[in-house]
Amino acid sequence: MVCKFRFFCILSLLLSGSAAWCENGGDQLRIVSVTPLGEEVPTTRGEIIIEFNKKMVAFGHTDKDLRDVPVEIKPSLFCDWRWTTTSQLTCTHRDYLRDTTTYVVSIGTSFESLDGSKLENPIEYTFRTLSLGVHGRYDFWRSPTQPIFTVTFTQPMSLGTVLKKVQIQNIHTNKNHQIRAVAEPRRRNWLTNDSRYFILNEDGSWSQASATDTEEIQASLEGEGINLNRYAMGNREFASKVWNVEASSPLVVNSSYDIEVEKGARSIFASDPTSESMHIARFEVYPNFDFIGLECINTQGMFEKQLIDGSKTDRNQLRGCDPDEGITLLFT
């Protein structure tokens, strides 16, 4: 009986060019893996690879007609399907994957291996592209109570989303302050190139702004900039990765604030909104301007400080200073 089985395997190998039946005889056809899979997949051109547990085509026949592949990908990708091995089916896509988007790969049951077995049920796999990221800095102040933040996203964000989702919150009172988008305080040449902005077209698509569009956008951000009220009056929609924002009204002196992006934010090329808020920075608003004292280094190399406040009447008590080190004036 064993000899007959071995003879049949050898005969099958000679006739079909594959030992699939012998290697996998009796096993159900299964998907071993789909690549990519999981979270944070890079948004590049590339491949989607489906690996089966059995040989699907004979060696030397991997160039078979693949016009009707029973695989659906949503959002859709233009795929060039081919068998890269006898058990590996590959979609080479010319499109870039979308930002922060969940892709669904649906595999139908009409796949058939060389030994005649088929998938029992349709199968779905998902993967998700890179999440939205953000960071910020503030190195310019319009006034002691109005810092201007440069907020940089990893994906282009529309003006409307920035105005609605970026908030400045007083950490003591939890009061939220709406923001406005303003011009870059010290405009840098590398920030004024055409590729910085995107504009919304009438058909709902986005395209890179022209030089003329860029000049108009930058002009609209000058002065008081654009807040929600001005935006609601029909301001032209545009998008950018880099935004300069400030609170629409002066902040409270000597207070601490958080600037963050509320959950539900979505970039212009993404399908999935953020599921949680994103913290950008915590900052302090200066107290009222005042002279508070003097500081020096004494002859032992230690700091000496003389503060001036309501409890001190003698303003001449800074002694023992090293004359070669000078004196520092202290302000709020």
Protein Blocks (a to p, Z undefined) as FASTA:
>chain_A
ZZmmmmmmmmmmmmnopaklmmmgoiacddfbdcdedehiacdddddddddfbdfbdehi
lmgcckbccbdcddddddddddfbfkbccdddfbdcdehiaddddddfkbccfkopacfb
dcdddddddddddddddfbdfbfklccdddddfbdcdfklmmmmpccddfklopacdddd
dddfbacfklmgfklpccddfkopacdddfklmmmmmmmmgojlpafklmmnopacdddf
bdcdddfbdcdehiacdddddehiacfkbfbdcfbdcdfbdcddddddddfbdcdddfko
pacdddddfkbmblclcghiafknopadddZZ
